[in-house]
Amino acid sequence: MGIELALFILVGSIAIFGAVMMLISENAVHSALFLILNFSAIAFLFLMLDAPFLAMVQITVYTGAIMVLFLFVIMLLGAEKVLTTSRQAISWMVPAAVGVVVTALFLATIIVLESEIETTEPEPTEPLLRIIHANSEVVPVDAYLDGELLASDVRFSEGTEFAEYDAGEYTLGLFPRDADPEDAAPLISEPVFLDEGDVVSLIVMPQAVEDRLILRVDGNLTALEDDKTARLTVVNALPCLAEDGCPITIADITDPDKDPRQFTEGLVYGGIAPVEILRRDEYSDHRYTLAAYEADTLEQATGDDEDTEN
């Protein structure tokens, strides 16, 4: 049994105990104190859910302010001294209520334990894979993964949808469109390793990167803290023959009335740069206009520069 599950059962039991004792206690002050215990346990459960603000509100407002007011009124009116003189008519209700609560708690514990809840971490997912064609000199291709068709008729500047595969090692083969993979030789053939949870984009590059024409780009699907922010991965796939790798700068030129906003600098051929970008609001077209500049030329950028949309 994991630590989080043990804490949940312990704190949940304290919360239920406090609520039951609040109901059956004959002393009003004792009932208020048991209710404070219940509120404190609930605040701890909020902390376990990564909600510290709600936990502090629970302590400050309910436990701190409201219950202090209750205790003040109880003591002012002397309600803590008032006891019932006869409870013969409902004497059986207290043990019955305690028995029902204990039974329900016991059954809930068994159900939770049998469900094998050990952690809040998500189960590993099957890897996702797609192909992006960025080589203008290569004809439209059919992509095969260990002889299984991954995508057909992939043209220059196109990308396929993500497909789910089992984790393992494969061989990616790119064949001319409509070619028989059993008879034709592949245009490109390279190994691909997929692990659980991988989100992989394989880019067909115009020139080799470290002796490989397929560039692997790993994605990231984890949630961002700011829900108004999105991830963008920039890859330099512009053909380059220079020894310096033809570094470029990527900037946002969506608003022509503002200076370009730089995302990357000195991104050489085959370079990969993850970028966090603000989502467009609901009144926009949800599209950004990005431009690639040669290194150190962003200051001379004008509206006549070529740009690509993403």
Number of C-alpha atoms within 10 A of each C-alpha: 10 11 10 14 16 13 14 15 16 12 19 18 17 18 23 18 18 22 18 19 19 22 15 15 14 15 15 21 20 16 21 22 18 22 23 23 20 24 22 22 24 21 24 23 20 17 15 14 11 11 13 15 12 17 21 17 13 20 20 13 12 17 22 14 12 14 18 16 13 14 19 13 12 16 14 10 11 12 14 16 13 11 10 8 6 8 8 7 7 8 10 10 11 15 11 11 14 15 12 12 15 15 12 12 16 11 12 13 14 11 12 13 14 9 9 10 13 14 12 9 6 6 9 10 15 17 20 22 20 18 22 20 22 21 20 14 9 16 16 20 23 22 26 20 19 14 13 11 14 21 18 17 16 20 19 17 11 12 17 17 13 15 15 14 17 13 16 11 13 16 13 23 23 25 23 21 15 11 14 12 18 8 7 10 14 20 12 17 18 14 12 16 13 18 17 15 16 21 21 22 21 19 21 24 24 19 19 14 14 9 7 14 18 26 20 16 17 15 17 14 10 7 10 11 7 8 9 11 14 14 17 15 13 16 18 21 20 18 17 16 9 9 6 9 17 18 21 23 20 25 20 20 23 17 11 10 7 9 15 19 15 15 16 16 17 16 21 19 23 23 17 18 15 14 12 12 14 13 15 14 9 7 6 9 8 10 11 18 13 19 22 22 20 15 15 12 11 20 9 7 14 12 8 6 10 10 17 10 11 9
